[in-house]
């Protein structure tokens, strides 16, 4: 509502506040509606076609292609903030990486083509460090070495990953050699022993699983401690447990069939031993990649609901919006409240391009609170 004001003594000087800018000029759809649809799609995995059915039940009939165009427009508005978030993650000395499949419907094909969502994340919360929880999804055509090089060639620091070969290639050759250190995931190693035990119960596998459980029991106690405290406790308690695991593997592996699942689990553990025990040298490093894998659940849920992305542009739109909303969620914010406010500020020009960092989930404050702070 934009009331008009005029002088009661004359008919001159009639004023009215200008209409606020909208994300889509000339459209009847409001910024709040766009934010709600994006939130429902990317934060709570409600596909756009299901949202259209919900709206139709209220008498609002929309063309099926329209919401997709709206999502692309939202992604266009917040793309700069997405880029800043990725730069923030890559500025940290320790990050997490993972990847998951993303089917994309390709024009002219009768079936989908499998592409990938790569996730880059950081979180120093477990040791009360400076890096805030954040995750960014990057859509790529595959999960080859080339994609890993393109995304991480300029990074310097520790990357915590699973045992996928594309990450190992970063430290063997290319720009990442000597600049990147790989820390591997103990949960992945444990998973291989659990799978081997389920197929063929073995007291050796059960013993190693129990020892890994002791490692996690120590980690639960030192969580939220300082890096120094974590390292001291790990050296005092966990180092002996990891030594016992390696001793059992060294003793039992020669007597196992090379093709057995237990032998494969043991070889995987030995081949990645240096990266699996890096957390015993640095209290800031985690024992697994659960930080980034928790972020992948949001993608997996959306993929299950939607089955596929409609195009590569659609997958990129999905990645941009989901990154920002998931980061808001892991920082304890309501994704709709955050996106609605941020989108309005960007669209209206209230926040300039050099002020985007103020919109990060950990820096963001609602507009009402900002007005009160300025008044105070």
C-alpha positions in Angstrom: 0.0 0.0 0.0 1.4 3.4 -1.1 -0.8 6.2 0.2 -0.8 9.6 -1.5 -0.2 12.7 0.5 -1.2 16.2 -0.5 -1.5 19.6 1.1 -5.0 20.4 2.3 -4.7 24.0 1.3 -3.9 23.4 -2.3 -3.8 20.9 -5.1 0.0 21.1 -5.7 2.7 18.9 -4.2 0.9 15.6 -4.2 3.5 12.9 -3.3 3.5 9.1 -3.3 6.3 6.7 -2.4 7.6 4.9 -5.5 6.7 1.3 -5.9 9.5 -1.0 -4.6 11.5 -2.8 -7.2 10.6 -6.4 -7.8 12.8 -9.3 -8.7 10.9 -9.6 -12.0 10.0 -6.1 -13.3 6.4 -5.9 -14.5 5.4 -9.2 -13.0 2.6 -9.6 -10.5 4.7 -12.2 -8.5 6.2 -10.7 -5.3 9.6 -11.2 -4.0 8.2 -13.0 -0.9 6.4 -15.5 -3.2 9.6 -16.1 -5.1 11.5 -16.6 -1.9 8.9 -19.0 -0.5 8.9 -21.2 -3.7 12.7 -21.3 -3.8 12.7 -22.2 -0.1 10.1 -25.0 -0.6 12.0 -26.3 -3.6 15.6 -26.2 -2.4 15.4 -26.4 1.4 12.4 -28.7 1.9 12.5 -30.7 -1.4 9.0 -29.8 -2.6 9.2 -30.0 -6.4 7.9 -27.1 -8.5 5.2 -29.2 -10.1 3.9 -30.2 -6.7 3.8 -26.5 -5.7 1.8 -25.8 -8.8 -0.7 -28.4 -7.7 -0.9 -26.8 -4.3 -1.5 -23.4 -5.8 -4.1 -24.8 -8.2 -6.1 -26.0 -5.2 -6.3 -22.4 -4.1 -7.5 -21.3 -7.6 -4.1 -20.0 -8.8 -3.3 -21.6 -12.2 0.2 -21.1 -13.5 1.9 -22.3 -16.6 4.3 -25.2 -15.8 7.3 -23.5 -17.3 6.8 -20.2 -15.4 8.2 -21.3 -11.9 11.3 -22.6 -13.6 11.9 -19.2 -15.1 11.3 -17.6 -11.8 13.9 -19.8 -10.1 16.5 -18.9 -12.8 15.8 -15.2 -12.1 16.3 -15.7 -8.3 19.6 -17.5 -9.0 20.7 -14.6 -11.2 20.0 -12.1 -8.4 22.0 -14.1 -5.8 24.8 -15.5 -8.0 27.2 -12.9 -6.7 26.5 -13.9 -3.1 27.0 -17.5 -4.1 30.4 -16.7 -5.6 31.4 -14.8 -2.5 30.4 -17.8 -0.3 32.5 -20.1 -2.4 35.4 -17.7 -2.1 34.9 -17.7 1.7 35.1 -21.5 1.9 38.3 -21.6 -0.3 39.9 -19.0 1.9 39.9 -21.5 4.8 43.0 -23.6 5.5 40.8 -26.8 6.0 37.8 -27.7 3.9 35.7 -30.8 3.0 34.8 -32.0 -0.4 32.4 -34.7 -1.7 30.3 -35.3 -4.8 27.0 -37.0 -5.7 25.2 -37.7 -8.9 22.6 -35.4 -10.4 20.5 -36.7 -13.4 19.8 -34.0 -16.0 17.2 -34.3 -18.7 18.9 -33.6 -22.0 17.0 -32.3 -25.0 16.8 -34.9 -27.7 17.5 -37.9 -25.4 15.0 -40.4 -24.2 16.8 -40.7 -20.9 18.6 -38.6 -18.4 22.4 -38.0 -18.4 24.2 -38.3 -15.1 26.1 -35.2 -14.1 27.5 -34.3 -10.6 27.0 -32.0 -7.7 30.3 -31.3 -6.0 30.1 -30.0 -2.5 32.7 -27.8 -0.9 32.2 -27.1 2.8 33.9 -25.7 5.9 33.1 -25.7 9.6 35.4 -25.0 12.5 32.7 -25.4 15.1 33.9 -28.7 16.5 37.1 -27.1 17.8 35.6 -23.6 18.3 37.6 -22.2 15.4 36.9 -19.1 13.2 35.4 -20.7 10.1 31.6 -20.6 10.1 29.5 -23.6 8.8 29.1 -23.1 5.0 28.5 -25.4 2.0 28.5 -24.6 -1.7 27.3 -27.0 -4.5 29.0 -26.8 -7.9 27.3 -28.5 -10.9 29.7 -30.2 -13.2 29.3 -32.6 -16.2 31.3 -35.3 -14.5 33.5 -36.4 -11.6 36.7 -36.8 -13.5 40.1 -35.4 -12.6 39.5 -32.4 -14.9 36.5 -31.2 -12.7 38.5 -31.6 -9.5 41.5 -29.6 -11.0 39.1 -26.9 -12.3 37.5 -26.4 -8.9 40.5 -26.9 -6.6 43.6 -26.0 -8.6 44.1 -22.7 -6.7 43.3 -24.0 -3.3 46.1 -24.4 -0.7 45.5 -26.3 2.5 44.0 -29.5 3.9 41.1 -31.1 2.0 39.2 -33.8 3.8 37.7 -36.3 1.3 36.9 -40.0 0.7 39.3 -42.2 -1.2 38.2 -41.1 -4.7 41.0 -41.0 -7.2 40.2 -37.5 -8.6 41.3 -36.0 -5.3 44.5 -38.0 -5.1 45.4 -36.7 -8.6 45.5 -33.2 -7.1 48.5 -34.1 -4.9 50.3 -36.3 -7.4 50.6 -33.7 -10.2 49.3 -30.4 -11.4 48.9 -27.1 -9.6 47.9 -28.8 -6.3 51.1 -30.7 -5.9 52.8 -29.6 -2.7 50.0 -27.1 -1.9 47.2 -29.5 -1.0 47.2 -32.2 1.8 44.6 -34.9 1.8 43.0 -36.0 5.0 40.8 -39.1 4.5 37.6 -40.2 6.1 37.6 -42.8 8.9 33.9 -43.3 8.4 34.4 -44.6 4.9 37.0 -47.1 6.1 34.7 -48.3 8.9 31.8 -48.6 6.3 33.9 -51.1 4.3 34.6 -53.3 7.4 30.9 -53.2 8.3 29.9 -54.3 4.8 32.5 -57.1 5.0 31.1 -58.2 8.4 27.5 -58.3 7.1 28.5 -60.5 4.2 30.7 -62.8 6.2 30.8 -62.3 10.0 34.4 -62.3 11.2 35.8 -61.7 14.7 38.6 -59.8 13.1 36.2 -57.4 11.4 34.2 -57.1 14.6 37.3 -56.2 16.6 38.4 -53.5 14.1 34.9 -52.0 14.1 34.9 -52.0 17.9 38.3 -50.2 17.9 37.0 -47.6 15.5 34.1 -47.1 17.8 36.5 -46.2 20.6 38.0 -43.5 18.3 34.6 -42.0 17.9 33.9 -42.2 21.7 37.0 -40.1 22.3 35.9 -37.6 19.5 32.5 -37.2 21.2 34.3 -36.1 24.4 36.6 -33.6 22.8 34.1 -32.0 20.5 33.9 -28.2 21.1 37.3 -28.3 22.8 40.2 -26.3 21.5 42.5 -27.7 18.9 45.3 -28.1 21.5 43.0 -30.0 23.9 41.7 -32.2 21.1 45.3 -33.1 20.0 46.5 -33.8 23.5 43.6 -36.2 24.2 44.0 -37.9 20.8 47.7 -38.5 21.4 47.0 -39.8 24.9 44.1 -42.1 24.0 43.4 -42.4 20.2 47.0 -43.0 19.0 47.2 -46.3 20.8 43.8 -47.4 19.3 44.8 -46.5 15.8 48.1 -48.4 16.3 46.2 -51.5 17.4 44.0 -51.3 14.2 47.1 -51.2 12.0 48.8 -54.0 13.9 45.7 -56.3 13.5 45.6 -55.5 9.7 49.3 -56.1 9.3 49.0 -59.4 11.1 45.8 -60.8 9.5 46.0 -59.5 5.9 48.7 -61.9 4.6 46.5 -64.9 5.6 43.3 -63.7 3.9 42.2 -64.3 0.4 43.0 -61.2 -1.7 39.5 -61.2 -3.2 37.7 -61.3 0.1 35.7 -58.2 1.2 37.7 -58.1 4.5 41.0 -58.1 2.7 39.8 -55.3 0.4 38.7 -53.2 3.5 42.1 -53.8 5.0 44.0 -52.8 1.9 41.9 -49.7 1.5 42.7 -48.7 5.1 46.5 -49.3 4.7 46.6 -47.4 1.3 45.0 -44.4 3.0 46.7 -44.7 6.4 48.6 -41.5 6.3 45.5 -39.4 5.5 43.4 -41.4 8.0 45.8 -40.6 10.8 46.4 -37.0 10.0 44.0 -36.0 12.7 46.6 -37.2 15.2 49.0 -34.5 14.0 46.5 -31.5 13.9 43.7 -31.0 16.4 41.8 -28.9 13.9 41.3 -31.8 11.5 38.2 -34.0 11.8 38.2 -37.9 11.7 35.7 -38.0 8.9 33.9 -36.1 6.2 30.5 -36.1 7.9 30.5 -32.3 7.8 30.0 -32.3 4.0 28.1 -35.5 3.8 25.3 -34.0 6.0 25.0 -31.2 3.5 24.6 -33.8 0.7 21.4 -35.2 2.3 19.6 -32.1 1.1 20.6 -32.8 -2.5 19.7 -36.5 -2.2 16.2 -35.6 -0.8 15.6 -33.1 -3.6 16.8 -35.6 -6.2 14.5 -38.3 -4.9 11.5 -35.9 -5.0 12.3 -34.4 -8.4 14.1 -37.4 -10.0 16.2 -35.1 -12.2 17.0 -31.5 -13.2 15.2 -30.3 -16.3 18.4 -29.0 -17.9 22.0 -28.0 -17.2 20.8 -24.5 -16.5 18.2 -25.9 -14.1 20.9 -27.9 -12.3 23.1 -24.8 -12.0 20.1 -22.8 -10.6 19.4 -25.7 -8.2 23.1 -25.6 -7.0 23.1 -21.8 -6.5 19.9 -21.6 -4.5 20.4 -24.8 -2.5 23.9 -23.7 -1.5 22.7 -20.5 0.1 19.6 -22.0 1.8 21.5 -25.0 3.2 24.2 -22.6 4.6 21.4 -20.7 6.3 20.0 -23.9 7.7 23.3 -25.1 9.2 23.7 -21.7 10.8 20.4 -22.1 12.6 18.4 -19.7 10.5 14.9 -20.2 9.0 15.8 -20.4 5.2 12.6 -18.5 4.1 13.1 -15.6 6.5 16.7 -15.3 5.5 16.2 -15.6 1.7 13.1 -13.2 1.7 15.1 -10.5 3.4 18.3 -11.0 1.5 16.5 -11.1 -1.9 14.6 -7.9 -1.1 17.8 -6.1 -0.1 19.6 -7.1 -3.3 16.7 -6.3 -5.6 16.1 -2.9 -4.1 19.8 -2.0 -4.0 19.8 -1.7 -0.2 23.0 -3.8 -0.2 25.8 -2.9 -2.7 28.0 -5.4 -4.4 30.9 -4.6 -2.0 28.6 -5.2 1.0 27.5 -8.8 0.2 29.5 -10.3 3.0 27.0 -8.7 5.4 24.4 -11.1 4.0 26.2 -14.2 5.0 24.1 -16.3 7.4 26.5 -15.6 10.3 26.6 -11.9 9.6 23.0 -11.4 8.6 20.6 -9.4 10.9 16.9 -8.8 10.0 16.2 -5.3 8.7 14.1 -4.5 11.8 17.0 -5.3 14.1 19.4 -3.2 12.0 17.0 -0.1 12.3 16.9 -0.6 16.1 20.7 -0.8 16.3 21.1 2.3 14.2 18.5 4.2 16.3 20.3 3.1 19.5 
